Amino acid sequence: MTNSNENQIIRFDWAMKRLLRNKANFSVLEGLLTTLLGEKIIIRRLLESESNQEDEYDKYNRVDMLAENSKGELVLIEVQNNNEYAYFQRMLFGTSKLVTEYINRGESYDKVILATGAWLGQMLEPLGYQVDVRPQKGQLRDYQLDRDIADYPVVMPEGELDIIPFQKGKISMGATHENEMGFDLTVDQALLNQMETEALAYYPELAQAEVIGERVGTRAYTSDFSPFWGAVPDQAGLYVASGLGSSGLTTGPLIGWHLAQLVVGGNLRLDPADYPVEQYVKK
């Protein structure tokens, strides 16, 4: 609900959250979801969407629920009225968290996929493998511009610099490629300022933009900067992917699809021989 005295409005997600505190009211949203999705939806339970916040924006004012569709599949549904730039990343996190909650202790699996980035070596070391994967630090800076830039192009000049516009005036600039920083996650303002100076030649608007934050992450890269994915040698049912570096956000979904096809015996579009696991994962 807004705090404005002039225009007090009850937000839809705020109302749903309070309405659904009573299980008897689930039918209200079930009817709406059934109509929107075109199949029978049954809400099994309301998830605790605010109990595990790591910051003030984490799962803020959001309705999370576990539902079941007409095929008997469990579906994670969110009702939200906030702008979300990292929607797909958060959706992946929420779904993964839900899957792990349904894994029973001691339950065995025929096939496992390890896509743990720069930490793959630590995962495989107990099995006696040496992995040619190392961490690469990446930093970027986010800006807010007081204009609509949704039709602005993505700028990817030669080198490390990328400038990516989003809706509602947000711009992301980055990212650095720091090969000798290990798993360090501290922000280097001097390095980002240097990159900003370079970016001004392509996006002069950045000079008027407000800096709204910096982000730091850890990529995985190999000694020859090539990615690999597929089955682990001499380890039946174990599959890995790593070394994607800064291309992970764009090529990651494609590699993930291929790993899923390997697991279920489906058809592949890429040849795994071009991304040999045995070249980077050895005993």
Secondary structure, DSSP 8 states (H G I E B T S, - for coil): ----SS-----HHHHHHHHTTSGGGHHHHHHHHHHHHTS--EEEEE--SSTT-SSTTTTTTEEEEEEE-TTS-EEEEEEE-S--TTHHHHHHHHHHHHHHHT--TT---S-EEE--GGGHHHHHGGGT-EE--EEEEEEEEEEE-SS--TT---B--SSS-EEEE-GGGEEEEE---BTTSTT-----HHHHHHHHHHHTTT-GGGGGSEEEEEEEEEEEE-TTS--EEEE-TT-TTEEEEE--GGGHHHHHHHHHHHHHHHHHT---SS-GGGS-GGGTEE-
